[in-house]
Amino acid sequence: MAVNRDKPSKWKRDIAESVDMYNDWFMNFAPKAFRETRIQSTKDVEAALLLTNNLSNIRPLTLREHPEILPTLRMATCPPLAVDRLIGLTGISSNLVKCMEHQKKLPVRMSVEMADVELARIASIIVKMADPDIFVWLSRKDKHVSDTETHRAATIVADRLCGAVANPIIRNAQEKRQLAAIKKWLEARGYKQLPSGDKVKFDAMPSGTFSFRMNVPVKLEGGIRSVNIPIDAVIKPKNAKGYRFPIFFEAKSAGDFTNTNKRRKEEALKMSQLRNTYGNKVQYNLFLCGYFDCGYLGYEAAEDIDWVWEHRIDDIAKFGI
């Protein structure tokens, strides 16, 4: 039975209330989340400056042992360098740069000799393009750097880093808050969260339990290869009997209407993969807070995807939970 997807007469009012809820959260808590991330980023930048002797000695060995400092080095140039721009300027392997950026390591199959050649090219570009207005000591004869200068430079670069990933910072903070709201609601009704690291699979969960960010295997088109897709909240109702499937919820938040319509196909793809693998017994739903307009809701409803608005969290019970 549908909970919200079959009630379009209520959508506009829910949208307005959801936007108000998101905006209230953003004004009161998003700056705190951003500041906390900026503080940690500043510490990371200061560590990178220490490793590179305040950018005056960027060695391939340092980059090989500390690939995590590459984002800091990209933001230390004038102008700051995007990943693809760095690849273009250096003419090196895109795999090397992307492994350093996303996995904080070097490609497993790349030899040390080849890595050092390409890392030296990165170092050369960073040194050549280091921002002289931030790292004022680079143009001085006296290379001594005061703690105040280091901290000031680190703060500026940290701002650049945070500015480049502002939306993910806010989205991650909102997701944590949404999952905390679900957890509080479930535990108030006697549900137990599965211990972290528990090896229980989603289809073997005991009744009355829930888990967050659980991997669910699905078959890709053709049915030959399988991949795991992460589900934000997996809940096995208390009254579930036998092999009844748990209920899936995806936590979604948005600070504007544009991005939701760009992302709406993501949920439809997940639903398609889940249904193709497990059939119509799959219940895949959304937990929404923010800017989700009628176009987005209509698209998801047409894909047989239902939802709960966070400002009406008690609707979770209508799914039999």
ROZALO-140028 format. One record per residue: x, y, z of N, C-alpha, C in turn. Coordinates in steps of 0.05 Angstrom, whole numbers, plus 32768, in hexadecimal, padded with zeros to 4 digits. Each point is the difference from the previous one (the first is absolute). Layout:
N
nu nv nw cau cav caw cu cv cw
X Y Z X Y Z X Y Z
...
This chain:
321
nu nv nw cau cav caw cu cv cw
8011 7FE8 8000 7FEF 8018 8000 8012 8019 8000
7FF9 8013 7FEF 8010 8019 7FFE 7FFB 8011 8019
8015 800F 8007 7FFF 8012 8017 7FFD 801D 7FF8
8013 8009 7FEE 7FFF 801C 7FF7 7FFF 8003 7FE2
800A 7FED 7FF2 8002 8003 7FE3 7FE5 8002 7FF1
7FEB 7FF6 800D 7FE6 8001 7FF3 7FEE 8017 800A
800C 8014 800D 7FF1 8016 800C 800B 801B 7FF6
7FFF 8005 7FE6 800B 8018 7FF4 7FF3 801A 800B
7FE7 7FFE 800B 7FF3 8018 800A 800F 800A 8019
8010 7FF0 800D 800F 8008 8018 801D 8008 7FF9
8008 7FFC 7FE8 801D 8004 7FFA 8009 801D 8004
7FF1 8013 7FF6 8009 801C 8001 8003 800A 801D
7FED 7FF8 8011 8002 8008 801C 8019 7FF3 800D
8004 7FE6 7FFA 8017 7FF2 800B 801A 800C 7FF6
8001 8008 7FE7 8018 800C 7FF4 8007 8019 800F
7FEC 8011 8005 8004 801A 800E 800A 7FFB 801C
7FF4 7FED 800E 8009 7FFA 801C 801C 7FF4 8000
8006 7FEF 7FEC 801B 7FF4 7FFF 8015 8015 7FFA
7FFA 8013 7FEE 8013 8015 7FFB 8005 8011 8019
7FEB 8006 800F 8003 800F 8019 8012 7FF1 8013
7FFC 7FE6 8003 800F 7FF0 8012 801E 8000 7FF8
8005 7FFC 7FE6 801C 8000 7FF7 800D 801B 8005
7FF2 8015 7FFA 800C 801B 8003 8006 8006 801D
7FEE 7FF7 8012 8005 8004 801D 8019 7FF1 8008
8002 7FE7 7FF7 8019 7FF1 8007 8018 800D 7FF4
7FFF 8009 7FE7 8017 800C 7FF3 800A 8019 800F
7FED 8011 8008 8008 8019 800D 800C 7FFB 801B
7FF7 7FEB 800E 8008 7FFB 801C 8017 7FED 8002
8003 7FED 7FEE 8014 7FEB 8003 8014 7FFD 7FEA
7FF9 8008 7FE7 8013 7FFD 7FEA 801A 8010 8004
7FFE 8019 800A 801A 800E 8005 8012 7FF2 8014
7FF4 7FF3 8014 8010 7FF1 8013 800E 7FE9 7FF3
7FF2 7FF1 7FEF 800C 7FE9 7FF1 8016 800A 7FEE
7FFC 8017 7FF3 8014 800A 7FEE 8019 8009 8010
7FFB 800D 8017 8017 800A 8010 8010 7FE8 800B
7FF2 7FEB 8009 800F 7FE9 800A 8011 7FF4 7FEB
7FF6 7FFE 7FE8 800F 7FF5 7FEA 8017 8012 7FF9
7FFC 801A 8001 8015 8013 7FF9 8017 7FFE 8015
7FF9 7FFC 8019 8014 7FFE 8015 8011 7FE7 7FFB
7FF3 7FEA 7FF9 800F 7FE7 7FFA 8011 8004 7FE7
7FF5 800D 7FEC 800F 8005 7FE7 8018 8011 8005
7FFE 8014 8012 8016 8011 8006 8017 7FEF 800D
7FF9 7FEE 8011 8014 7FEF 800C 800D 7FEE 7FEB
7FF0 7FF6 7FED 800B 7FF0 7FEA 8013 8010 7FEF
7FF9 8019 7FFA 8011 8011 7FF0 801A 8005 800F
7FFF 8006 8019 8018 8005 8010 8012 7FE8 8000
7FF4 7FE8 8001 8010 7FE7 7FFF 800E 7FFE 7FE5
7FF2 8007 7FEA 800B 7FFF 7FE6 8017 8014 7FFD
7FFD 8017 800B 8016 8014 7FFF 8018 7FF6 8010
7FFC 7FF3 8016 8016 7FF5 800F 800F 7FEB 7FF0
7FF1 7FEE 7FF2 800C 7FEB 7FF0 8010 800A 7FE9
7FF8 8017 7FF5 800E 800B 7FE9 8012 8018 8006
8006 8003 801A 8011 8017 8009 7FF5 801A 7FF5
7FE5 8004 8005 7FF2 8018 7FF8 8001 8005 7FE2
7FFD 7FEA 7FF1 7FFF 8000 7FE2 801B 8005 7FF4
8015 8001 800F 801A 8006 7FF4 800F 7FE6 7FF9
7FF5 7FE9 8007 800D 7FE7 7FFA 7FEB 7FEA 7FFC
7FF4 8000 7FE9 7FEC 7FEC 7FFA 800E 7FE9 7FF0
8004 7FEA 800D 800F 7FEA 7FF5 7FED 7FE9 7FF7
8007 7FF1 7FEB 7FF0 7FE9 7FF9 7FFD 7FEC 8017
8015 7FFD 8010 7FFD 7FED 8017 7FEA 8009 8013
7FFE 801A 8005 7FEB 800B 8012 7FE5 7FFA 7FF4
7FFC 8005 7FE6 7FE6 7FFB 7FF4 7FFA 7FE2 7FFF
8014 7FF0 7FFD 7FFC 7FE3 7FFF 7FF7 7FF6 801C
800C 800B 8015 7FFA 7FF7 801B 7FE7 800E 800B
7FF9 8017 7FF5 7FE9 800F 800A 7FEF 800B 7FE9
7FF4 7FED 7FF0 7FF0 8009 7FE9 7FE8 8011 8008
7FF8 7FFE 801A 7FE8 800F 8009 8004 801E 7FFF
8019 800A 7FFC 8004 801D 8000 7FFB 800C 7FE5
7FFB 7FF0 7FEC 7FFC 800C 7FE5 7FEA 8015 7FFE
7FE8 7FFB 800B 7FEC 8015 7FFF 8009 801B 800C
800F 7FFE 8016 800B 8019 800C 8013 800E 7FEC
8011 7FF1 7FF3 8013 800B 7FED 7FF2 800D 7FE8
7FEA 7FF3 7FF7 7FF1 800C 7FEA 7FF4 801B 8007
7FF7 8002 8019 7FF4 8019 8009 8014 8015 8009
801A 7FF9 7FFF 8015 8012 8008 800B 8010 7FE8
7FF5 7FFC 7FE9 800B 800E 7FE8 7FEF 8018 7FF9
800A 8010 7FED 7FF1 8017 7FF6 7FFF 7FFE 7FE1
7FE8 7FFA 7FF5 7FE7 7FFA 800F 7FFF 7FE3 800A
7FEE 7FFA 8013 7FFE 7FE4 8009 7FFA 7FEE 7FE8
800B 7FE7 8002 7FFF 7FEE 7FEA 7FEB 7FEA 8004
7FEE 7FFD 7FED 7FEE 7FE9 8001 800F 7FE7 7FF9
7FF5 7FE9 8006 800E 7FE7 7FFB 8007 7FFD 7FE3
7FED 8005 7FEE 8005 7FFC 7FE3 8015 8014 7FF6
8000 8018 800B 8013 8015 7FF8 801C 7FF7 8008
8003 7FF5 8017 801A 7FF6 8009 800A 7FEA 7FEE
7FEE 7FEE 7FF8 8007 7FEA 7FEE 8009 800B 7FE5
7FF1 8014 7FF7 8007 800D 7FE6 801B 800E 8001
8006 800E 8015 8019 800F 8002 8018 7FEE 8003
7FFD 7FEA 800E 8017 7FEE 8005 8003 7FEB 7FEA
7FEA 7FFA 7FF3 8002 7FEB 7FEB 8004 7FE4 800B
7FF8 7FFC 801A 8005 7FE6 800C 7FE7 7FEF 8000
8002 7FE9 800B 7FEA 7FED 8001 7FE8 800B 8010
7FE9 8000 7FF4 7FE8 8009 800F 7FFA 7FEC 8017
8007 7FE7 7FFC 7FFC 7FEC 8015 8010 8006 8019
8018 800A 7FFD 8011 8007 8017 7FF3 8016 8010
7FF8 8015 7FF2 7FF5 8018 800E 7FE5 7FF8 800D
7FF0 7FF1 7FF3 7FE5 7FFA 800B 8002 7FEC 8017
8014 7FEE 7FFF 8004 7FEE 8017 8009 8010 8018
8012 8014 7FFC 8009 8010 8016 7FE9 8011 800B
7FEF 800A 7FEF 7FEA 8011 8008 7FEB 7FF1 800F
7FF7 7FEA 7FF5 7FE8 7FF2 800A 8007 7FE9 8013
8016 7FF3 7FFC 8007 7FE9 8011 8017 8005 8013
800C 8017 7FFD 8017 8008 8011 8017 7FEC 7FFE
8004 7FF6 7FE8 8017 7FEE 7FFC 8008 8000 7FE3
8017 7FF3 7FF9 8009 7FFF 7FE5 7FF5 7FE6 7FF3
7FFE 8000 7FE5 7FF7 7FE7 7FF3 8011 7FE8 8007
7FF4 7FEA 8006 800E 7FE8 800A 8015 7FF7 7FEC
7FF9 8001 7FE6 8011 7FF4 7FEB 8015 8013 7FF5
8001 8018 800A 8013 8013 7FF6 801B 7FFC 800F
8015 7FFE 7FF1 801A 7FFC 800C 8009 801A 800F
8012 7FFC 8013 800A 8017 8010 800F 8013 7FED
800F 7FF5 7FED 800F 8012 7FEE 7FED 8011 7FEF
7FEB 7FF4 7FF5 7FED 800F 7FEF 7FF1 8014 8012
7FF9 7FF8 8018 7FF1 8012 8012 8011 8018 8006
8019 7FFC 8006 8012 8016 8007 8003 8014 7FE9
8001 7FF6 7FE7 8002 8012 7FE9 7FE8 8011 7FFE
7FE8 7FF4 8003 7FE7 8010 7FFD 7FFB 8012 8019
8008 7FF6 8017 7FFD 8011 8018 8012 8018 7FFF
8017 7FFD 7FF4 8012 8017 7FFD 7FF4 8015 7FEE
7FF0 7FF8 7FEC 7FF3 8013 7FEF 7FEA 800F 800F
7FF2 7FF2 8012 7FEC 800D 8011 800E 8015 8011
8016 7FF8 800D 800F 8012 8012 8009 8018 7FF1
800A 7FFC 7FE7 800A 8017 7FF0 7FEA 8014 7FFB
7FE8 7FF7 7FF9 7FEA 8012 7FFA 7FF7 800F 8019
7FFF 7FF2 8017 7FF7 800D 8018 8014 8015 8008
8019 7FFA 7FFF 8015 8014 8007 7FFE 8019 7FEE
7FFD 7FFB 7FE6 7FFF 8015 7FED 7FE8 8012 8003
7FE9 7FF4 8009 7FE7 800F 8001 7FF7 8007 801D
8011 7FFA 8013 7FF9 8006 801C 7FF8 801D 8003
7FEA 8005 800E 7FF4 801B 8002 8012 8012 8011
800D 8014 7FF4 8013 8011 800F 7FF2 8012 8014
7FE6 8005 7FFC 7FF2 8011 8013 7FF8 7FF1 801A
8000 7FE6 7FFE 7FFA 7FF0 8018 801A 7FF7 800D
8012 7FF6 7FF0 801A 7FF6 800B 8015 8015 7FFC
7FFD 8015 800F 8011 8018 7FFC 801E 7FFB 8004
8006 7FEC 800E 801D 7FFA 8006 800F 7FF5 7FE8
7FF1 7FF5 7FEC 800E 7FF4 7FEA 8011 8013 7FEF
7FF8 801A 8001 800F 8014 7FF0 8015 800F 8011
8001 7FF8 801A 8013 800E 8012 801B 7FF2 7FFF
8015 8010 8005 801A 7FF3 8004 8002 7FF1 801A
7FF4 800C 8014 7FFE 7FF3 801A 7FE9 7FED 7FFF
8005 7FE6 8001 7FEB 7FEC 7FFD 7FF2 7FF8 801A
8008 800E 8016 7FF3 7FFB 8019 7FE2 8007 7FFF
7FF0 7FED 800A 7FE3 8004 7FFF 7FF5 8000 801D
7FF2 8015 8007 7FF5 8001 801B 7FE7 7FEE 8002
7FF9 7FF9 8019 7FE8 7FF0 8005 7FE7 800F 7FF6
8000 801A 8003 7FE9 8010 7FF8 7FFD 7FFF 7FE1
8016 8001 7FF2 7FFF 7FFF 7FE2 7FF6 7FE4 7FF7
800A 7FEC 800D 7FF8 7FE4 7FF9 7FE2 7FFD 8005
7FF7 8008 8017 7FE4 7FFC 8007 7FEE 8011 7FED
8008 8018 7FF9 7FF1 8011 7FEE 7FFE 7FF3 7FE5
8016 7FF6 7FF5 8000 7FF3 7FE6 7FEF 7FE7 8001
8002 7FF0 8016 7FF0 7FE7 8002 7FE3 8006 8001
7FF8 8016 800D 7FE3 8007 8002 7FF5 8007 7FE4
8010 800F 7FF1 7FF7 8008 7FE5 7FFD 7FE8 7FEE
8014 7FEE 8001 7FFE 7FE8 7FEF 7FE9 7FEE 8009
7FFC 7FFE 801B 7FE9 7FF1 800B 7FE6 800B 7FF6
7FFD 801A 7FFF 7FE8 800D 7FF5 7FFC 7FF8 7FE3
8015 7FFF 7FF1 7FFE 7FF7 7FE4 7FF7 7FE3 7FFE
800B 7FEF 8011 7FF9 7FE4 8000 7FE2 7FFC 8007
7FF8 800E 8015 7FE4 7FFE 8009 7FED 800C 7FEC
8008 8016 7FF3 7FEF 800C 7FEC 7FFC 7FEE 7FE8
8014 7FF0 7FF9 7FFE 7FEE 7FEA 7FEE 7FE8 8006
7FFC 7FFA 8019 7FEF 7FE9 8008 7FEA 8009 8013
7FF7 8019 7FFE 7FEC 800A 8012 7FE7 7FF0 8000
7FF6 7FF9 7FE9 7FE7 7FF1 7FFE 8002 7FE4 800D
8015 7FF1 7FFA 8003 7FE6 800D 8002 8003 801F
800D 8015 800A 8002 8003 801D 7FE5 8003 800C
7FF0 8012 7FF3 7FE5 8004 800A 7FEF 7FE7 7FFD
8002 7FF2 7FE9 7FF0 7FE9 7FFB 8007 7FE9 8014
801A 7FFD 8006 8008 7FEB 8013 7FF6 8006 801C
8001 801A 8008 7FF6 8007 801B 7FE2 7FFC 8002
7FF2 8006 7FEA 7FE3 7FFC 8000 7FF9 7FE3 8000
800F 7FEF 7FF2 7FFA 7FE3 8000 8004 7FF5 801C
8015 8008 800D 8005 7FF6 801C 7FE8 8007 8012
7FF6 8019 7FFC 7FEA 8009 8011 7FE7 7FF0 7FF9
7FFB 7FFB 7FE6 7FE9 7FF0 7FF8 8000 7FE4 800B
8018 7FF3 7FFE 8002 7FE5 800B 7FFD 7FFF 801E
8009 8015 800D 7FFD 8002 801D 7FE2 8003 8007
7FF1 800E 7FEF 7FE3 8003 8005 7FF2 7FE5 7FFD
8008 7FF1 7FEB 7FF4 7FE5 7FFC 8006 7FEE 8018
801A 8001 8008 8009 7FEF 8017 7FEF 8006 8019
7FFD 801A 8006 7FF1 8008 8018 7FE3 7FF6 7FFE
7FF4 8003 7FE9 7FE4 7FF8 7FFC 7FFE 7FE1 8004
8012 7FF1 7FF4 7FFE 7FE3 8002 8005 7FF6 801C
8015 800B 800D 8006 7FF6 801B 7FEA 8007 8014
7FF2 8016 7FFB 7FEA 8007 8012 7FE9 7FEC 7FFE
8001 7FF0 7FEB 7FEB 7FEB 7FFB 800B 7FE4 8004
8017 7FFE 800D 800A 7FE6 8008 8012 7FF2 7FEB
8007 800E 7FEB 8012 7FF4 7FEC 801D 8001 8009
8010 7FEC 7FF8 801C 7FFF 8007 8012 8003 7FE8
8014 8011 8002 8013 8002 7FEA 8014 7FEA 8001
8005 7FF4 7FE8 8014 7FEB 7FFF 801C 800B 8006
8010 7FF2 8010 801B 800A 8007 8011 8007 7FE7
8010 8015 8003 8011 8008 7FEA 8014 7FE9 7FFA
8003 7FFA 7FE6 8011 7FEA 7FF8 7FF3 7FE5 8001
7FE7 7FFF 8007 7FF1 7FE6 8000 7FFF 7FF5 7FE4
8004 7FE6 7FFE 8002 7FF3 7FE6 7FE4 7FF7 7FF6
7FEB 8007 800E 7FE5 7FF8 7FF8 7FF9 800D 7FE6
7FF6 7FF0 7FEC 7FF8 800A 7FE6 7FE4 800C 8002
7FF9 8011 7FED 7FE7 800E 8001 7FE8 7FEE 8001
8002 7FE9 7FF2 7FEA 7FED 7FFE 8000 7FEC 8017
8012 8003 8013 8000 7FEE 8017 7FFE 8010 801B
7FF7 8018 7FFE 7FFD 8011 8018 7FE9 7FF6 8012
8004 7FFF 801A 7FEA 7FF9 8012 7FEA 8015 7FFF
7FE8 7FF7 8006 7FEA 8013 8001 8005 8015 8016
7FF7 8018 7FFB 8004 8015 8014 801C 800C 8001
800F 7FFE 7FEA 801B 800B 8000 8003 8013 7FE8
8015 8010 8001 8005 8012 7FE9 801F 8004 7FFE
8008 8009 7FE8 801C 8006 7FFC 8002 8017 7FEC
8017 800E 8002 8005 8016 7FEE 8016 7FFA 7FEC
7FFE 800B 7FE8 8014 7FFE 7FEB 8008 7FE2 7FFC
7FEC 7FF0 7FFB 8004 7FE4 7FFB 8002 7FFA 7FE3
8013 7FEF 7FF8 8003 7FF9 7FE4 7FEC 7FEA 7FF8
7FF4 8004 7FE9 7FED 7FED 7FF6 8009 7FF8 7FE4
8006 7FE6 7FFB 8009 7FF8 7FE5 7FEA 8001 7FEB
8005 800A 7FE9 7FED 8000 7FEA 800E 7FF6 7FE7
7FF0 7FF5 7FEE 800B 7FF7 7FE6 7FFE 8016 7FEC
8016 8004 7FF1 8000 8014 7FEB 7FF1 7FF5 7FE8
7FFC 8012 7FEC 7FF1 7FF8 7FE8 800D 7FE8 7FF3
7FF0 7FEC 7FFA 800A 7FE7 7FF5 8002 7FEA 8015
8001 8009 801A 8000 7FEC 8015 8019 7FF1 8004
8016 8008 7FF3 8019 7FF1 8003 8010 8009 8017
8002 801B 8003 8011 800B 8015 7FEF 800D 8016
800A 7FFE 8019 7FF2 800C 8016 8011 8016 800D
7FF3 8014 800B 800E 8015 800E 7FF0 8006 801A
800E 800C 8013 7FF2 8009 8019 7FF7 801C 7FFD
7FE7 8006 8008 7FF8 801C 8001 7FF9 8006 801D
8009 8017 800A 7FFC 8007 801C 7FE3 800B 8004
7FF3 7FF7 8016 7FE6 8009 8007 8002 800E 801B
7FF6 8019 8002 8004 8010 8018 7FF4 7FF3 8019
7FE7 7FF7 7FFF 7FF3 7FF5 8017 7FF1 7FE6 7FF8
8006 7FEA 800D 7FF3 7FE6 7FFB 7FF2 7FF8 801A
7FE6 7FFC 7FFE 7FF0 7FFB 8018 7FF0 7FE7 7FFD
8002 7FED 8013 7FF0 7FE7 8000 7FE9 8004 8014
7FE8 8003 7FF7 7FE9 8005 8012 7FFE 7FEB 8016
7FF5 8009 8017 7FFD 7FED 8017 7FED 7FE9 7FF9
7FEC 8005 7FF0 7FED 7FEB 7FF9 8007 7FF0 7FE8
8019 8004 7FF6 8008 7FF1 7FE8 8002 7FE2 8007
7FF6 7FF0 7FEE 8001 7FE3 8004 800F 7FF3 7FE9
800C 7FEA 8006 800E 7FF0 7FEC 8015 8010 7FF1
7FFF 8000 7FE6 8015 800C 7FF0 7FF7 801C 7FF4
7FEE 800D 800F 7FF7 801A 7FF6 8018 8013 7FFE
8001 800E 7FEA 8016 8013 7FFB 7FFF 8017 8014
8017 800B 8007 8000 8019 800F 7FF7 8017 7FEF
7FFB 8016 800B 7FF7 8018 7FF1 8018 8013 7FFE
8004 800A 7FE8 8017 8012 7FFA 7FF7 801D 8000
8011 8011 800B 7FFC 801D 7FFE 801A 800D 7FF8
7FFE 8014 7FEE 8017 8010 7FF7 7FFC 801C 800B
8013 800A 8010 7FFE 801B 800B 8009 8014 7FEB
7FEE 8013 7FFA 8005 8014 7FEB 7FFA 801C 800B
8013 8012 7FFB 7FFC 801C 8007 8009 8011 7FE9
7FF6 8018 7FFE 8008 8011 7FEA 7FFB 801D 8007
8013 8012 7FF9 7FFE 801C 8006 7FF6 8011 7FE9
7FF9 7FF3 7FEA 7FF3 800F 7FEA 7FF2 7FEC 7FEE
7FEE 800A 7FEF 7FEF 7FEF 7FF0 8010 7FF5 7FE7
8014 800F 7FF7 800E 7FF8 7FE8 800E 7FE5 8003
800F 7FFC 8015 8010 7FE8 8004 7FEF 7FE7 8003
7FE8 8003 800D 7FEF 7FE8 8004 7FF7 7FF5 7FE5
7FFA 8011 7FED 7FF7 7FF5 7FE6 8016 7FF4 7FF0
8019 8008 8007 8017 7FF4 7FF3 8005 7FE4 800C
7FF9 7FFD 801A 8007 7FE7 800E 7FEA 7FEC 8001
7FE8 8007 7FF6 7FE9 7FEF 8004 8003 7FE5 7FF2
8010 7FFE 7FEB 8003 7FE7 7FF2 8010 7FEC 8011
8010 800A 8013 8010 7FEE 8011 7FEE 7FEC 800F
7FEB 800B 800C 7FEE 7FEE 800F 7FF1 7FED 7FEE
7FF8 800A 7FE9 7FF2 7FEE 7FED 8012 7FE9 7FF7
801A 8006 7FFC 8012 7FEB 7FF8 8003 7FEB 8016
8003 800A 8019 8002 7FED 8016 7FE7 7FEE 8002
7FE9 800D 7FFE 7FE7 7FF0 8001 7FFF 7FEB 7FEA
8008 8008 7FE8 8000 7FED 7FEA 8013 7FE9 8005
8018 8006 800A 8013 7FEB 8006 7FF6 7FED 8016
7FF4 800B 8015 7FF5 7FF0 8016 7FE9 7FEF 7FF6
7FEE 800B 7FF1 7FE9 7FF1 7FF6 8009 7FEA 7FEC
8013 8006 7FEF 8009 7FEC 7FED 800E 7FE9 800E
800B 8005 8018 800E 7FEB 800E 7FEE 7FF1 8013
7FEE 800E 800E 7FF0 7FF3 8015 7FE2 8000 7FFB
7FF7 800C 7FEB 7FE3 8000 7FF9 7FF1 8016 800E
7FE5 7FFF 7FFE 7FEF 8015 800A 7FFE 8001 801F
800C 7FED 800E 7FFF 8001 801D 8011 8016 800C
8011 800C 7FEF 8012 8015 800A 7FEF 801A 8006
8005 800B 8018 7FF4 801A 8007 8017 8014 8003
8003 8011 7FED 8016 8013 7FFF 7FF3 801C 8001
8006 800F 8016 7FF3 8019 8005 8014 8016 8006
7FF6 8019 8001 8012 8017 8005 7FF8 800D 801A
8014 800C 800D 7FFC 8010 8018 8009 801C 7FF9
7FED 8012 7FFC 8005 801A 7FF3 8000 8018 8013
8013 8012 7FFB 8000 801A 800E 800C 8014 7FED
7FF1 8015 7FFA 800B 8015 7FEF 7FF0 8006 7FE7
800E 8007 7FEB 7FF4 800A 7FE8 7FFA 7FE9 7FEC
7FE9 7FF4 8003 7FF8 7FEB 7FED 7FE5 8008 7FF4
7FFF 8008 7FE7 7FE8 800C 7FF5 7FEE 7FEA 7FF4
7FE9 8009 7FF5 7FEC 7FED 7FF6 800B 7FF0 7FE9
8011 800C 7FF0 800C 7FF1 7FEA 8011 7FE9 8009
8010 8005 8015 8010 7FEA 800C 7FEE 7FEA 800C
7FEC 8009 800F 7FEE 7FED 800E 7FF0 7FEF 7FEB
7FF7 800D 7FEB 7FF1 7FF2 7FEC 8011 7FEB 7FF1
801A 8007 7FFB 8012 7FEE 7FF4 8004 7FE7 8011
8005 8005 801A 8005 7FE9 8012 7FE6 7FEF 8003
7FE9 800D 8002 7FE7 7FF1 8003 7FFB 7FEF 7FE7
8007 800A 7FE9 7FFD 7FF0 7FE7 8012 7FE8 8000
8016 8001 800F 8012 7FE9 8002 7FF9 7FEE 8018
7FE8 8005 800B 7FF6 7FF0 8017 8011 8003 8019
800C 8018 8003 8010 8006 8018 7FEF 8012 8012
7FFE 7FF9 8019 7FF1 800F 8014 8013 800F 8012
7FF6 8011 8012 8011 8010 8011 7FF3 8008 801A
8012 8008 8012 7FF8 800C 801A 800D 801B 8002
7FF0 8015 8007 800B 801A 8005 800B 8001 801C
8017 800C 8003 800B 8000 801B 7FEF 8010 8014
7FF3 8015 7FF6 7FEE 800F 8012 7FE7 7FF1 8008
7FFC 7FE9 7FF3 7FEA 7FEE 8008 800C 7FE4 8003
8014 7FFE 8011 800F 7FE7 8002 7FEF 7FE8 8009
7FEA 8006 800E 7FEE 7FEA 800A 7FF4 7FF0 7FE9
8002 800B 7FE7 7FF6 7FF0 7FE9 800F 7FE6 7FFD
8018 7FFE 800C 800F 7FE7 7FFE 7FEF 7FE9 8009
7FEF 8004 8014 7FEF 7FEB 800B 7FED 7FF5 7FEB
7FF9 8010 7FED 7FEC 7FF8 7FEB 800C 7FEB 7FED
801A 7FFC 8002 800D 7FEB 7FF0 7FFF 7FE5 800E
7FF3 7FFF 8017 7FFF 7FE7 8010 8017 7FFD 8013
800D 8016 8006 8017 7FFF 8011 7FF8 8008 801D
